[in-house]
Amino acid sequence: MKTRRNITFKTMIMLCIIGLMINIAPVQAGNGGTDNSPDWFYPEWAAAAKYNQPIRVLDTDSALGRYSLNTKEIGLKDLARMHGHLCDGLVIAFVQIKAILNKLFPEGVVDRTDLRAVSKNGPCWVDTVAFMTGTRINFQTLRIDNSVGDGFIIQKISTGETYQVSLKPGVFPAKQAELEAHIRASRTEDKLVTATEINEFEHQSDQLSRKMLTTPPSALLDVRPLPNYRFVPMDLFGGRGDIVNKDMSR
């Protein structure tokens, strides 16, 4: 009887240890899970935000490989690592791009071999769209065009389905825009900017990021289809329009 109790007790201890190991073990290779845990560069409020959910992507296996058999996750913390920091521009881009990808891939897996995109020339915007969609300037799948503004155009190559996304009017606070413009203008003119101004700007940026991650995207974004959209990778090269009629009779 005593032996049986000892065995039962040991079994329970082993099961508890196994359960603990499962809960604290890192993500196992093969399922492609991302890390959303808080860190010194990734605050708790971002990690716990309701609308901060990763995307799941499909890629190829190697330099000459076929489609992978498994998918992987890309989350906001991954973007912060790659970009260098978490900021409102990164968060806005993350939320906007996700909104389009959800429409292009309603089944939930984003094919990063099947996308083209248009972005303004900004570090947050270009870094985010390249990472999330796999588009690149050198592959002629990413166009840099400031006329798109603080948003994106993303196209599914295989179907031509295209959407454009932008912030709804009033989502970006006017006070923050004014402060940012003031700081940028001051540095352009080689004028000093105070620590107080930078601290205030970072506070406002964090507040906007919180708003973007805790508000339903439908209340923040305008997403519209672009039927028959023709993607042009760049305008640097093109045919001469002034010679197309050179052989026509007078």
C-alpha positions as CSV (number, residue, x, y, z in Angstrom):
1,M,0.0,0.0,0.0
2,K,2.8,2.3,0.9
3,T,4.6,1.5,-2.3
4,R,1.5,2.2,-4.4
5,R,1.1,5.6,-2.7
6,N,4.8,6.4,-3.3
7,I,4.4,5.5,-7.0
8,T,1.2,7.6,-7.3
9,F,2.9,10.6,-5.6
10,K,5.9,10.3,-7.9
11,T,3.7,10.1,-10.9
12,M,1.9,13.2,-9.9
13,I,5.2,15.0,-9.4
14,M,6.4,13.9,-12.8
15,L,3.1,15.0,-14.5
16,C,3.4,18.4,-12.8
17,I,7.0,18.8,-14.0
18,I,6.1,17.8,-17.6
19,G,3.2,20.3,-17.5
20,L,5.4,23.1,-16.3
21,M,8.0,22.3,-19.0
22,I,5.3,22.5,-21.7
23,N,4.1,25.8,-20.4
24,I,7.5,27.4,-20.2
25,A,9.3,25.8,-23.1
26,P,10.2,27.9,-26.1
27,V,8.1,27.5,-29.3
28,Q,9.0,24.2,-30.9
29,A,10.7,24.2,-34.3
30,G,8.2,23.6,-37.1
31,N,5.1,25.6,-36.0
32,G,6.7,29.0,-36.8
33,G,5.3,30.7,-33.7
34,T,6.4,34.3,-32.9
35,D,7.4,35.8,-29.6
36,N,5.0,38.5,-28.2
37,S,6.4,38.7,-24.7
38,P,7.2,42.1,-23.2
39,D,10.8,43.3,-23.3
40,W,12.7,46.5,-22.7
41,F,11.9,47.7,-26.3
42,Y,8.5,46.1,-26.4
43,P,6.1,47.3,-23.5
44,E,3.5,45.3,-21.8
45,W,0.7,47.5,-23.1
46,A,1.7,46.6,-26.7
47,A,2.1,42.9,-26.0
48,A,-1.4,42.8,-24.3
49,A,-3.3,44.9,-26.8
50,K,-6.4,43.4,-28.2
51,Y,-5.7,44.1,-31.9
52,N,-2.0,43.2,-31.8
53,Q,-2.2,39.8,-33.4
54,P,0.5,38.3,-35.7
55,I,0.0,37.4,-39.3
56,R,0.8,33.9,-40.7
57,V,2.9,33.7,-43.8
58,L,3.9,31.2,-46.5
59,D,7.3,31.4,-48.1
60,T,9.6,29.1,-50.1
61,D,12.2,26.7,-48.6
62,S,15.5,27.9,-50.2
63,A,17.1,30.0,-52.9
64,L,15.7,27.6,-55.5
65,G,13.0,26.0,-53.3
66,R,9.4,25.1,-53.5
67,Y,6.6,26.3,-51.3
68,S,7.3,25.5,-47.6
69,L,5.2,22.8,-46.1
70,N,4.7,24.9,-42.9
71,T,3.9,28.5,-42.3
72,K,5.4,31.0,-39.8
73,E,4.1,34.0,-37.8
74,I,5.3,37.6,-38.0
75,G,4.3,39.8,-35.1
76,L,4.8,43.4,-34.0
77,K,7.7,42.5,-31.8
78,D,9.5,41.0,-34.8
79,L,9.0,44.3,-36.6
80,A,10.4,46.3,-33.7
81,R,13.5,44.1,-33.6
82,M,14.1,44.6,-37.3
83,H,13.2,48.3,-37.5
84,G,15.1,49.1,-34.3
85,H,12.3,50.4,-32.1
86,L,8.6,50.4,-31.6
87,C,6.9,53.7,-32.7
88,D,3.6,55.0,-33.9
89,G,4.7,54.8,-37.6
90,L,5.5,51.1,-37.3
91,V,2.3,50.4,-35.5
92,I,0.2,52.3,-38.0
93,A,1.8,50.5,-40.9
94,F,1.3,47.1,-39.1
95,V,-2.4,47.7,-38.6
96,Q,-2.9,49.1,-42.1
97,I,-1.1,46.3,-43.9
98,K,-2.9,43.6,-41.8
99,A,-6.2,45.1,-42.9
100,I,-5.4,44.6,-46.6
101,L,-3.8,41.2,-46.1
102,N,-7.0,40.0,-44.3
103,K,-8.9,40.9,-47.5
104,L,-6.5,39.4,-49.9
105,F,-6.0,36.2,-47.9
106,P,-9.3,35.6,-46.0
107,E,-8.2,32.0,-45.3
108,G,-5.6,33.4,-43.0
109,V,-2.3,32.5,-44.6
110,V,-0.4,35.3,-46.5
111,D,1.6,34.2,-49.5
112,R,4.6,36.5,-49.5
113,T,5.6,35.3,-53.0
114,D,2.4,36.7,-54.5
115,L,2.4,40.4,-53.5
116,R,3.3,43.9,-54.8
117,A,3.1,47.1,-52.8
118,V,3.3,50.8,-53.0
119,S,4.7,52.8,-50.0
120,K,5.9,56.3,-49.3
121,N,9.6,56.8,-48.6
122,G,9.6,56.5,-44.8
123,P,11.7,54.2,-42.7
124,C,8.7,52.8,-40.7
125,W,6.5,52.3,-43.8
126,V,9.1,50.7,-46.0
127,D,10.5,48.4,-43.3
128,T,7.1,47.2,-42.3
129,V,5.7,46.6,-45.8
130,A,8.9,44.8,-46.9
131,F,8.9,42.5,-43.9
132,M,5.1,41.7,-43.9
133,T,4.6,41.3,-47.6
134,G,8.0,40.2,-48.9
135,T,8.0,43.0,-51.5
136,R,11.4,44.5,-52.5
137,I,12.5,47.4,-54.7
138,N,15.2,45.2,-56.3
139,F,12.6,42.6,-57.2
140,Q,10.3,45.2,-58.8
141,T,7.6,44.3,-56.4
142,L,7.8,47.5,-54.2
143,R,7.2,50.9,-55.5
144,I,8.3,54.0,-53.5
145,D,5.8,56.8,-54.2
146,N,5.2,59.6,-51.7
147,S,1.8,60.4,-53.3
148,V,0.4,57.4,-51.6
149,G,0.7,59.3,-48.3
150,D,0.5,57.7,-44.9
151,G,-1.0,54.5,-46.3
152,F,-0.3,51.7,-48.7
153,I,-1.5,50.1,-52.0
154,I,-1.1,46.3,-52.0
155,Q,-1.8,44.0,-54.9
156,K,-2.2,40.2,-55.1
157,I,-0.2,39.4,-58.2
158,S,-2.0,36.1,-59.2
159,T,-5.4,37.7,-59.2
160,G,-4.7,41.5,-59.7
161,E,-6.9,42.2,-56.6
162,T,-5.8,45.5,-55.1
163,Y,-6.6,47.6,-52.1
164,Q,-5.5,51.0,-50.8
165,V,-5.6,51.8,-47.1
166,S,-5.3,55.1,-45.3
167,L,-6.1,56.6,-41.9
168,K,-9.6,58.0,-41.4
169,P,-9.6,61.8,-41.0
170,G,-8.8,62.9,-37.4
171,V,-7.1,59.6,-36.3
172,F,-3.7,61.1,-36.4
173,P,-3.7,63.9,-33.7
174,A,-3.1,67.4,-35.1
175,K,-1.2,68.3,-32.0
176,Q,1.3,65.5,-32.6
177,A,1.6,66.3,-36.3
178,E,2.5,70.0,-35.3
179,L,5.1,68.9,-32.8
180,E,6.7,66.5,-35.2
181,A,6.8,69.1,-37.9
182,H,8.4,71.6,-35.5
183,I,11.1,69.1,-34.4
184,R,11.9,68.1,-38.0
185,A,12.1,71.7,-39.2
186,S,14.3,72.7,-36.3
187,R,16.8,69.9,-37.0
188,T,16.7,70.8,-40.8
189,E,17.7,74.3,-39.8
190,D,20.4,73.0,-37.4
191,K,18.5,74.3,-34.4
192,L,18.6,72.6,-31.1
193,V,15.6,70.5,-29.9
194,T,15.0,70.2,-26.1
195,A,14.7,66.9,-24.3
196,T,11.3,68.0,-23.1
197,E,10.1,68.3,-26.7
198,I,11.4,64.9,-27.6
199,N,9.9,63.4,-24.4
200,E,6.5,64.9,-25.2
201,F,6.6,63.7,-28.8
202,E,7.5,60.1,-27.6
203,H,4.6,60.3,-25.1
204,Q,2.1,61.3,-27.8
205,S,3.5,58.7,-30.2
206,D,2.9,56.0,-27.5
207,Q,-0.6,57.2,-27.0
208,L,-1.4,57.0,-30.7
209,S,0.2,53.5,-30.8
210,R,-2.1,52.4,-27.9
211,K,-5.1,53.7,-29.8
212,M,-4.1,51.9,-33.0
213,L,-3.8,48.6,-31.1
214,T,-6.9,48.8,-28.9
215,T,-9.4,50.3,-31.4
216,P,-11.3,48.2,-34.0
217,P,-9.5,48.7,-37.3
218,S,-12.7,49.6,-39.0
219,A,-12.9,52.7,-36.8
220,L,-9.4,53.8,-37.8
221,L,-8.9,52.9,-41.4
222,D,-10.4,53.6,-44.9
223,V,-9.8,50.5,-47.0
224,R,-11.0,50.6,-50.6
225,P,-10.6,48.4,-53.7
226,L,-8.7,49.6,-56.7
227,P,-10.2,47.8,-59.7
228,N,-8.0,47.3,-62.7
229,Y,-5.0,48.8,-60.9
230,R,-1.8,48.7,-62.9
231,F,1.3,48.3,-60.8
232,V,4.4,50.2,-62.1
233,P,7.6,49.5,-60.1
234,M,9.2,52.8,-60.9
235,D,9.0,55.8,-63.3
236,L,12.8,56.1,-63.8
237,F,12.7,54.0,-67.0
238,G,10.2,54.1,-69.8
239,G,9.7,54.4,-73.6
240,R,10.1,57.7,-75.5
241,G,6.6,59.0,-76.1
242,D,7.9,61.7,-78.5
243,I,9.0,59.2,-81.2
244,V,6.0,56.9,-81.5
245,N,4.7,58.6,-84.6
246,K,8.0,59.4,-86.3
247,D,7.2,57.3,-89.4
248,M,3.7,58.6,-89.9
249,S,3.0,60.5,-93.2
250,R,2.2,64.2,-93.1
